[in-house]
Amino acid sequence: MPDYGHDLVLGSFITPTNAAPQQVVALAQASERSGLDLVTFQDHPYQPGFLDTWTLLSYVAARTERVVLAPNVINLPLRPPAVLARAAASLDLLSGGRLELGLGAGAFWDAIAAMGARRLSPGQAVDALSEAIDVIRGIWDTASTTRLRVDGTYYALDGAKRGPAPAHDIGIWLGAYKPRMLRLTGAKADGWLPSLSYIKSLTDLSDANAVIDQAAHDAGREPAAIRRLLNVGGQFGPPSDRLLAGPPQQWVEQLAVLTLEHGFSGYILQGDDATQLERFGQEVAPALRELVAAKRGTDGAGD
Protein backbone atom coordinates (compact mmCIF):
# COMPACT_ATOMS: atom_id res chain seq x y z
CA MET A 1 0.00 0.00 0.00
CA PRO A 2 1.69 3.25 -1.10
CA ASP A 3 2.46 5.98 1.39
CA TYR A 4 4.86 8.20 -0.53
CA GLY A 5 5.70 10.20 2.57
CA HIS A 6 4.94 13.73 1.40
CA ASP A 7 3.87 16.39 3.86
CA LEU A 8 0.15 17.07 3.67
CA VAL A 9 -1.23 20.12 1.87
CA LEU A 10 -4.88 21.13 1.94
CA GLY A 11 -6.56 23.69 -0.22
CA SER A 12 -9.66 25.07 -1.89
CA PHE A 13 -11.05 24.65 -5.41
CA ILE A 14 -13.06 27.77 -6.28
CA THR A 15 -15.30 28.32 -9.30
CA PRO A 16 -14.25 31.68 -10.82
CA THR A 17 -17.71 32.93 -11.77
CA ASN A 18 -17.90 36.62 -12.59
CA ALA A 19 -21.34 36.99 -11.02
CA ALA A 20 -19.60 38.44 -7.97
CA PRO A 21 -15.88 38.83 -8.74
CA GLN A 22 -14.94 40.19 -5.34
CA GLN A 23 -16.62 37.21 -3.70
CA VAL A 24 -14.21 34.93 -5.56
CA VAL A 25 -11.28 36.93 -4.23
CA ALA A 26 -12.81 36.93 -0.74
CA LEU A 27 -13.04 33.12 -0.82
CA ALA A 28 -9.34 32.92 -1.65
CA GLN A 29 -8.54 35.24 1.22
CA ALA A 30 -10.81 33.23 3.53
CA SER A 31 -8.92 30.09 2.51
CA GLU A 32 -5.67 31.71 3.56
CA ARG A 33 -7.09 32.93 6.87
CA SER A 34 -8.41 29.44 7.57
CA GLY A 35 -4.92 27.99 7.40
CA LEU A 36 -5.26 26.26 4.05
CA ASP A 37 -2.08 25.89 2.02
CA LEU A 38 -3.41 26.14 -1.50
CA VAL A 39 -6.05 28.02 -3.52
CA THR A 40 -6.97 26.73 -6.97
CA PHE A 41 -9.35 27.85 -9.72
CA GLN A 42 -11.03 26.09 -12.62
CA ASP A 43 -9.98 27.18 -16.11
CA HIS A 44 -12.60 27.24 -18.85
CA PRO A 45 -11.63 30.09 -21.22
CA TYR A 46 -14.63 29.40 -23.46
CA GLN A 47 -17.04 30.00 -20.55
CA PRO A 48 -18.13 33.68 -20.49
CA GLY A 49 -19.58 33.21 -17.01
CA PHE A 50 -16.10 32.66 -15.58
CA LEU A 51 -13.39 35.18 -14.86
CA ASP A 52 -10.24 34.53 -16.84
CA THR A 53 -8.22 32.20 -14.66
CA TRP A 54 -4.77 33.62 -15.32
CA THR A 55 -5.94 37.18 -14.66
CA LEU A 56 -7.63 35.95 -11.48
CA LEU A 57 -4.53 34.08 -10.27
CA SER A 58 -2.45 37.22 -10.74
CA TYR A 59 -4.94 39.41 -8.90
CA VAL A 60 -5.35 36.97 -6.03
CA ALA A 61 -1.57 36.65 -5.70
CA ALA A 62 -1.46 40.40 -5.04
CA ARG A 63 -4.27 40.17 -2.47
CA THR A 64 -2.81 37.29 -0.44
CA GLU A 65 0.49 36.74 1.35
CA ARG A 66 1.13 33.07 2.06
CA VAL A 67 -1.16 30.73 0.20
CA VAL A 68 0.06 28.85 -2.88
CA LEU A 69 -1.96 29.34 -6.08
CA ALA A 70 -2.66 27.00 -8.99
CA PRO A 71 -5.00 26.53 -11.94
CA ASN A 72 -7.05 23.36 -11.51
CA VAL A 73 -6.33 22.65 -14.33
CA ILE A 74 -5.23 25.05 -17.08
CA ASN A 75 -6.87 24.52 -20.48
CA LEU A 76 -3.77 23.83 -22.56
CA PRO A 77 -5.39 23.86 -26.04
CA LEU A 78 -6.28 27.55 -25.57
CA ARG A 79 -3.00 28.62 -23.93
CA PRO A 80 0.19 28.27 -26.02
CA PRO A 81 2.76 26.52 -23.81
CA ALA A 82 5.72 28.83 -24.49
CA VAL A 83 3.64 31.88 -23.51
CA LEU A 84 2.13 29.97 -20.58
CA ALA A 85 5.62 29.08 -19.34
CA ARG A 86 6.66 32.73 -19.28
CA ALA A 87 3.42 33.78 -17.63
CA ALA A 88 3.84 31.10 -14.95
CA ALA A 89 7.47 32.01 -14.28
CA SER A 90 6.57 35.69 -14.10
CA LEU A 91 3.75 35.14 -11.61
CA ASP A 92 5.96 32.84 -9.55
CA LEU A 93 8.59 35.58 -9.37
CA LEU A 94 6.05 38.29 -8.53
CA SER A 95 4.40 36.18 -5.82
CA GLY A 96 7.59 35.00 -4.15
CA GLY A 97 7.40 31.41 -5.38
CA ARG A 98 3.71 30.77 -4.73
CA LEU A 99 2.62 29.18 -8.01
CA GLU A 100 2.11 25.59 -9.09
CA LEU A 101 0.86 24.61 -12.54
CA GLY A 102 -2.00 22.18 -13.08
CA LEU A 103 -2.37 21.19 -16.73
CA GLY A 104 -5.20 19.52 -18.63
CA ALA A 105 -5.17 18.10 -22.13
CA GLY A 106 -8.62 19.51 -22.94
CA ALA A 107 -12.07 17.96 -22.74
CA PHE A 108 -14.88 20.16 -24.10
CA TRP A 109 -13.74 20.18 -27.68
CA ASP A 110 -16.78 21.83 -29.26
CA ALA A 111 -16.26 24.83 -26.99
CA ILE A 112 -12.49 24.76 -27.48
CA ALA A 113 -12.85 24.64 -31.27
CA ALA A 114 -15.40 27.45 -31.14
CA MET A 115 -12.68 29.62 -29.57
CA GLY A 116 -10.38 28.96 -32.51
CA ALA A 117 -8.20 26.10 -31.30
CA ARG A 118 -7.50 22.98 -33.34
CA ARG A 119 -9.81 20.09 -32.50
CA LEU A 120 -7.83 17.06 -31.34
CA SER A 121 -8.69 13.44 -30.70
CA PRO A 122 -8.08 12.17 -27.14
CA GLY A 123 -4.84 10.51 -28.24
CA GLN A 124 -3.64 13.61 -30.06
CA ALA A 125 -4.44 15.73 -27.01
CA VAL A 126 -2.21 13.56 -24.82
CA ASP A 127 0.62 13.78 -27.35
CA ALA A 128 0.19 17.57 -27.48
CA LEU A 129 0.31 17.77 -23.69
CA SER A 130 3.53 15.75 -23.64
CA GLU A 131 5.11 18.15 -26.14
CA ALA A 132 3.84 21.13 -24.14
CA ILE A 133 5.55 19.90 -20.97
CA ASP A 134 8.84 19.78 -22.89
CA VAL A 135 8.26 23.32 -24.13
CA ILE A 136 7.41 24.65 -20.67
CA ARG A 137 10.38 23.03 -18.98
CA GLY A 138 12.62 24.18 -21.82
CA ILE A 139 11.55 27.81 -21.41
CA TRP A 140 12.25 27.60 -17.68
CA ASP A 141 15.69 26.03 -18.21
CA THR A 142 17.84 29.15 -18.14
CA ALA A 143 20.89 27.07 -17.19
CA SER A 144 21.11 26.14 -20.86
CA THR A 145 22.85 28.70 -23.07
CA THR A 146 21.28 27.38 -26.29
CA ARG A 147 18.12 28.64 -27.93
CA LEU A 148 15.15 26.35 -27.42
CA ARG A 149 14.20 24.17 -30.35
CA VAL A 150 11.28 21.75 -30.17
CA ASP A 151 10.35 19.85 -33.30
CA GLY A 152 6.90 18.71 -32.24
CA THR A 153 3.82 17.77 -34.16
CA TYR A 154 1.65 20.18 -32.20
CA TYR A 155 4.16 22.65 -30.76
CA ALA A 156 7.32 23.64 -32.58
CA LEU A 157 9.85 26.22 -31.38
CA ASP A 158 12.65 27.32 -33.66
CA GLY A 159 15.26 29.02 -31.51
CA ALA A 160 13.15 30.65 -28.81
CA LYS A 161 14.94 32.51 -26.05
CA ARG A 162 14.72 30.84 -22.65
CA GLY A 163 13.48 32.45 -19.47
CA PRO A 164 12.62 33.88 -17.18
CA ALA A 165 13.42 31.20 -14.63
CA PRO A 166 10.70 30.88 -11.97
CA ALA A 167 11.44 31.68 -8.33
CA HIS A 168 11.22 28.00 -7.43
CA ASP A 169 10.83 24.67 -9.22
CA ILE A 170 7.19 24.97 -10.25
CA GLY A 171 5.39 21.64 -10.06
CA ILE A 172 3.49 20.46 -13.12
CA TRP A 173 0.39 18.54 -12.01
CA LEU A 174 -1.76 16.66 -14.51
CA GLY A 175 -5.47 16.04 -14.32
CA ALA A 176 -5.39 12.43 -15.54
CA TYR A 177 -7.72 9.43 -15.57
CA LYS A 178 -7.09 7.19 -18.56
CA PRO A 179 -4.02 5.00 -19.08
CA ARG A 180 -2.13 7.19 -21.56
CA MET A 181 -2.53 10.27 -19.37
CA LEU A 182 -1.56 8.29 -16.29
CA ARG A 183 1.57 7.03 -18.04
CA LEU A 184 2.43 10.59 -19.04
CA THR A 185 2.02 11.61 -15.41
CA GLY A 186 4.49 8.99 -14.30
CA ALA A 187 6.96 9.79 -17.07
CA LYS A 188 7.02 13.60 -16.98
CA ALA A 189 4.83 15.23 -14.32
CA ASP A 190 5.45 16.30 -10.75
CA GLY A 191 1.95 15.51 -9.55
CA TRP A 192 -1.30 13.71 -10.28
CA LEU A 193 -4.46 15.78 -9.75
CA PRO A 194 -7.72 13.89 -10.35
CA SER A 195 -11.16 14.65 -8.90
CA LEU A 196 -12.70 12.11 -6.55
CA SER A 197 -16.10 12.61 -8.19
CA TYR A 198 -14.71 11.02 -11.37
CA ILE A 199 -13.28 8.01 -9.56
CA LYS A 200 -15.63 5.03 -9.41
CA SER A 201 -13.96 3.10 -6.58
CA LEU A 202 -10.91 2.96 -4.37
CA THR A 203 -9.73 0.07 -6.52
CA ASP A 204 -9.53 2.52 -9.42
CA LEU A 205 -7.23 4.69 -7.32
CA SER A 206 -4.94 1.74 -6.65
CA ASP A 207 -4.92 0.75 -10.31
CA ALA A 208 -4.12 4.31 -11.40
CA ASN A 209 -1.30 4.57 -8.87
CA ALA A 210 0.16 1.34 -10.24
CA VAL A 211 0.13 2.71 -13.80
CA ILE A 212 1.83 5.94 -12.68
CA ASP A 213 4.42 4.05 -10.64
CA GLN A 214 5.28 1.71 -13.51
CA ALA A 215 5.61 4.61 -15.94
CA ALA A 216 7.88 6.39 -13.47
CA HIS A 217 10.08 3.28 -13.16
CA ASP A 218 10.21 2.97 -16.95
CA ALA A 219 11.34 6.60 -17.20
CA GLY A 220 14.04 6.13 -14.57
CA ARG A 221 12.16 8.12 -11.94
CA GLU A 222 11.19 7.37 -8.36
CA PRO A 223 7.40 7.00 -8.03
CA ALA A 224 7.54 8.90 -4.75
CA ALA A 225 8.71 11.98 -6.67
CA ILE A 226 5.19 12.33 -8.06
CA ARG A 227 2.85 13.94 -5.56
CA ARG A 228 -0.70 12.57 -5.51
CA LEU A 229 -3.34 15.27 -4.98
CA LEU A 230 -7.11 14.87 -4.97
CA ASN A 231 -9.97 17.27 -5.58
CA VAL A 232 -12.68 16.32 -3.11
CA GLY A 233 -16.23 17.38 -2.38
CA GLY A 234 -18.28 16.75 0.71
CA GLN A 235 -20.58 18.05 3.39
CA PHE A 236 -20.09 18.44 7.12
CA GLY A 237 -22.95 17.03 9.15
CA PRO A 238 -23.98 14.11 11.34
CA PRO A 239 -22.09 10.78 11.09
CA SER A 240 -22.84 8.67 8.02
CA ASP A 241 -21.40 5.73 6.12
CA ARG A 242 -20.60 7.90 3.10
CA LEU A 243 -17.22 9.32 2.16
CA LEU A 244 -16.73 12.91 3.36
CA ALA A 245 -20.28 13.26 4.62
CA GLY A 246 -20.15 13.66 8.38
CA PRO A 247 -18.39 15.50 11.20
CA PRO A 248 -14.79 16.74 10.82
CA GLN A 249 -13.36 13.72 12.68
CA GLN A 250 -14.97 11.38 10.15
CA TRP A 251 -13.35 13.40 7.36
CA VAL A 252 -10.01 13.14 9.15
CA GLU A 253 -10.20 9.37 9.47
CA GLN A 254 -11.29 8.85 5.87
CA LEU A 255 -8.65 11.18 4.42
CA ALA A 256 -6.00 9.48 6.55
CA VAL A 257 -6.86 6.19 4.83
CA LEU A 258 -6.47 7.85 1.42
CA THR A 259 -3.07 9.15 2.52
CA LEU A 260 -1.67 6.02 4.12
CA GLU A 261 -3.17 3.40 1.79
CA HIS A 262 -3.42 5.26 -1.53
CA GLY A 263 -0.58 7.76 -1.32
CA PHE A 264 -2.48 11.03 -1.50
CA SER A 265 -0.86 13.98 0.23
CA GLY A 266 -2.95 16.86 -1.07
CA TYR A 267 -6.69 17.44 -0.66
CA ILE A 268 -8.43 20.31 -2.39
CA LEU A 269 -12.01 21.01 -1.31
CA GLN A 270 -14.40 21.94 -4.09
CA GLY A 271 -17.04 24.51 -3.27
CA ASP A 272 -17.71 28.18 -2.71
CA ASP A 273 -18.88 28.08 0.91
CA ALA A 274 -16.58 30.09 3.18
CA THR A 275 -17.83 28.26 6.29
CA GLN A 276 -17.00 24.87 4.77
CA LEU A 277 -13.53 26.07 3.81
CA GLU A 278 -12.98 27.41 7.32
CA ARG A 279 -13.91 24.09 8.91
CA PHE A 280 -11.71 22.25 6.43
CA GLY A 281 -8.73 24.46 7.25
CA GLN A 282 -9.20 24.79 11.01
CA GLU A 283 -10.77 21.48 12.06
CA VAL A 284 -9.80 18.91 9.45
CA ALA A 285 -6.30 19.97 8.38
CA PRO A 286 -4.49 20.02 11.75
CA ALA A 287 -6.18 16.85 13.01
CA LEU A 288 -5.40 15.04 9.75
CA ARG A 289 -1.73 16.00 9.94
CA GLU A 290 -1.58 14.81 13.54
CA LEU A 291 -3.26 11.48 12.78
CA VAL A 292 -1.09 10.75 9.73
CA ALA A 293 2.07 11.62 11.65
CA ALA A 294 1.02 9.33 14.49
CA LYS A 295 0.20 6.47 12.13
CA ARG A 296 3.47 6.88 10.28
CA GLY A 297 5.34 6.89 13.57
CA THR A 298 3.58 3.75 14.77
CA ASP A 299 4.19 1.94 11.49
CA GLY A 300 7.83 3.00 11.48
CA ALA A 301 8.36 1.80 15.02
CA GLY A 302 7.45 -1.73 14.05
CA ASP A 303 9.90 -2.01 11.13
C-alpha positions in Angstrom: 0.0 0.0 0.0 1.7 3.3 -1.1 2.5 6.0 1.4 4.9 8.2 -0.5 5.7 10.2 2.6 4.9 13.7 1.4 3.9 16.4 3.9 0.2 17.1 3.7 -1.2 20.1 1.9 -4.9 21.1 1.9 -6.6 23.7 -0.2 -9.7 25.1 -1.9 -11.0 24.7 -5.4 -13.1 27.8 -6.3 -15.3 28.3 -9.3 -14.3 31.7 -10.8 -17.7 32.9 -11.8 -17.9 36.6 -12.6 -21.3 37.0 -11.0 -19.6 38.4 -8.0 -15.9 38.8 -8.7 -14.9 40.2 -5.3 -16.6 37.2 -3.7 -14.2 34.9 -5.6 -11.3 36.9 -4.2 -12.8 36.9 -0.7 -13.0 33.1 -0.8 -9.3 32.9 -1.7 -8.5 35.2 1.2 -10.8 33.2 3.5 -8.9 30.1 2.5 -5.7 31.7 3.6 -7.1 32.9 6.9 -8.4 29.4 7.6 -4.9 28.0 7.4 -5.3 26.3 4.0 -2.1 25.9 2.0 -3.4 26.1 -1.5 -6.0 28.0 -3.5 -7.0 26.7 -7.0 -9.4 27.8 -9.7 -11.0 26.1 -12.6 -10.0 27.2 -16.1 -12.6 27.2 -18.9 -11.6 30.1 -21.2 -14.6 29.4 -23.5 -17.0 30.0 -20.5 -18.1 33.7 -20.5 -19.6 33.2 -17.0 -16.1 32.7 -15.6 -13.4 35.2 -14.9 -10.2 34.5 -16.8 -8.2 32.2 -14.7 -4.8 33.6 -15.3 -5.9 37.2 -14.7 -7.6 35.9 -11.5 -4.5 34.1 -10.3 -2.5 37.2 -10.7 -4.9 39.4 -8.9 -5.4 37.0 -6.0 -1.6 36.7 -5.7 -1.5 40.4 -5.0 -4.3 40.2 -2.5 -2.8 37.3 -0.4 0.5 36.7 1.4 1.1 33.1 2.1 -1.2 30.7 0.2 0.1 28.8 -2.9 -2.0 29.3 -6.1 -2.7 27.0 -9.0 -5.0 26.5 -11.9 -7.1 23.4 -11.5 -6.3 22.6 -14.3 -5.2 25.0 -17.1 -6.9 24.5 -20.5 -3.8 23.8 -22.6 -5.4 23.9 -26.0 -6.3 27.6 -25.6 -3.0 28.6 -23.9 0.2 28.3 -26.0 2.8 26.5 -23.8 5.7 28.8 -24.5 3.6 31.9 -23.5 2.1 30.0 -20.6 5.6 29.1 -19.3 6.7 32.7 -19.3 3.4 33.8 -17.6 3.8 31.1 -14.9 7.5 32.0 -14.3 6.6 35.7 -14.1 3.8 35.1 -11.6 6.0 32.8 -9.6 8.6 35.6 -9.4 6.1 38.3 -8.5 4.4 36.2 -5.8 7.6 35.0 -4.2 7.4 31.4 -5.4 3.7 30.8 -4.7 2.6 29.2 -8.0 2.1 25.6 -9.1 0.9 24.6 -12.5 -2.0 22.2 -13.1 -2.4 21.2 -16.7 -5.2 19.5 -18.6 -5.2 18.1 -22.1 -8.6 19.5 -22.9 -12.1 18.0 -22.7 -14.9 20.2 -24.1 -13.7 20.2 -27.7 -16.8 21.8 -29.3 -16.3 24.8 -27.0 -12.5 24.8 -27.5 -12.9 24.6 -31.3 -15.4 27.4 -31.1 -12.7 29.6 -29.6 -10.4 29.0 -32.5 -8.2 26.1 -31.3 -7.5 23.0 -33.3 -9.8 20.1 -32.5 -7.8 17.1 -31.3 -8.7 13.4 -30.7 -8.1 12.2 -27.1 -4.8 10.5 -28.2 -3.6 13.6 -30.1 -4.4 15.7 -27.0 -2.2 13.6 -24.8 0.6 13.8 -27.3 0.2 17.6 -27.5 0.3 17.8 -23.7 3.5 15.7 -23.6 5.1 18.1 -26.1 3.8 21.1 -24.1 5.5 19.9 -21.0 8.8 19.8 -22.9 8.3 23.3 -24.1 7.4 24.7 -20.7 10.4 23.0 -19.0 12.6 24.2 -21.8 11.6 27.8 -21.4 12.2 27.6 -17.7 15.7 26.0 -18.2 17.8 29.2 -18.1 20.9 27.1 -17.2 21.1 26.1 -20.9 22.8 28.7 -23.1 21.3 27.4 -26.3 18.1 28.6 -27.9 15.1 26.4 -27.4 14.2 24.2 -30.4 11.3 21.8 -30.2 10.4 19.8 -33.3 6.9 18.7 -32.2 3.8 17.8 -34.2 1.6 20.2 -32.2 4.2 22.7 -30.8 7.3 23.6 -32.6 9.9 26.2 -31.4 12.7 27.3 -33.7 15.3 29.0 -31.5 13.1 30.6 -28.8 14.9 32.5 -26.0 14.7 30.8 -22.7 13.5 32.5 -19.5 12.6 33.9 -17.2 13.4 31.2 -14.6 10.7 30.9 -12.0 11.4 31.7 -8.3 11.2 28.0 -7.4 10.8 24.7 -9.2 7.2 25.0 -10.2 5.4 21.6 -10.1 3.5 20.5 -13.1 0.4 18.5 -12.0 -1.8 16.7 -14.5 -5.5 16.0 -14.3 -5.4 12.4 -15.5 -7.7 9.4 -15.6 -7.1 7.2 -18.6 -4.0 5.0 -19.1 -2.1 7.2 -21.6 -2.5 10.3 -19.4 -1.6 8.3 -16.3 1.6 7.0 -18.0 2.4 10.6 -19.0 2.0 11.6 -15.4 4.5 9.0 -14.3 7.0 9.8 -17.1 7.0 13.6 -17.0 4.8 15.2 -14.3 5.4 16.3 -10.7 2.0 15.5 -9.5 -1.3 13.7 -10.3 -4.5 15.8 -9.8 -7.7 13.9 -10.3 -11.2 14.7 -8.9 -12.7 12.1 -6.6 -16.1 12.6 -8.2 -14.7 11.0 -11.4 -13.3 8.0 -9.6 -15.6 5.0 -9.4 -14.0 3.1 -6.6 -10.9 3.0 -4.4 -9.7 0.1 -6.5 -9.5 2.5 -9.4 -7.2 4.7 -7.3 -4.9 1.7 -6.7 -4.9 0.7 -10.3 -4.1 4.3 -11.4 -1.3 4.6 -8.9 0.2 1.3 -10.2 0.1 2.7 -13.8 1.8 5.9 -12.7 4.4 4.1 -10.6 5.3 1.7 -13.5 5.6 4.6 -15.9 7.9 6.4 -13.5 10.1 3.3 -13.2 10.2 3.0 -16.9 11.3 6.6 -17.2 14.0 6.1 -14.6 12.2 8.1 -11.9 11.2 7.4 -8.4 7.4 7.0 -8.0 7.5 8.9 -4.7 8.7 12.0 -6.7 5.2 12.3 -8.1 2.8 13.9 -5.6 -0.7 12.6 -5.5 -3.3 15.3 -5.0 -7.1 14.9 -5.0 -10.0 17.3 -5.6 -12.7 16.3 -3.1 -16.2 17.4 -2.4 -18.3 16.7 0.7 -20.6 18.1 3.4 -20.1 18.4 7.1 -23.0 17.0 9.2 -24.0 14.1 11.3 -22.1 10.8 11.1 -22.8 8.7 8.0 -21.4 5.7 6.1 -20.6 7.9 3.1 -17.2 9.3 2.2 -16.7 12.9 3.4 -20.3 13.3 4.6 -20.1 13.7 8.4 -18.4 15.5 11.2 -14.8 16.7 10.8 -13.4 13.7 12.7 -15.0 11.4 10.2 -13.4 13.4 7.4 -10.0 13.1 9.2 -10.2 9.4 9.5 -11.3 8.8 5.9 -8.7 11.2 4.4 -6.0 9.5 6.5 -6.9 6.2 4.8 -6.5 7.8 1.4 -3.1 9.2 2.5 -1.7 6.0 4.1 -3.2 3.4 1.8 -3.4 5.3 -1.5 -0.6 7.8 -1.3 -2.5 11.0 -1.5 -0.9 14.0 0.2 -3.0 16.9 -1.1 -6.7 17.4 -0.7 -8.4 20.3 -2.4 -12.0 21.0 -1.3 -14.4 21.9 -4.1 -17.0 24.5 -3.3 -17.7 28.2 -2.7 -18.9 28.1 0.9 -16.6 30.1 3.2 -17.8 28.3 6.3 -17.0 24.9 4.8 -13.5 26.1 3.8 -13.0 27.4 7.3 -13.9 24.1 8.9 -11.7 22.3 6.4 -8.7 24.5 7.3 -9.2 24.8 11.0 -10.8 21.5 12.1 -9.8 18.9 9.4 -6.3 20.0 8.4 -4.5 20.0 11.8 -6.2 16.8 13.0 -5.4 15.0 9.7 -1.7 16.0 9.9 -1.6 14.8 13.5 -3.3 11.5 12.8 -1.1 10.7 9.7 2.1 11.6 11.6 1.0 9.3 14.5 0.2 6.5 12.1 3.5 6.9 10.3 5.3 6.9 13.6 3.6 3.8 14.8 4.2 1.9 11.5 7.8 3.0 11.5 8.4 1.8 15.0 7.5 -1.7 14.0 9.9 -2.0 11.1 
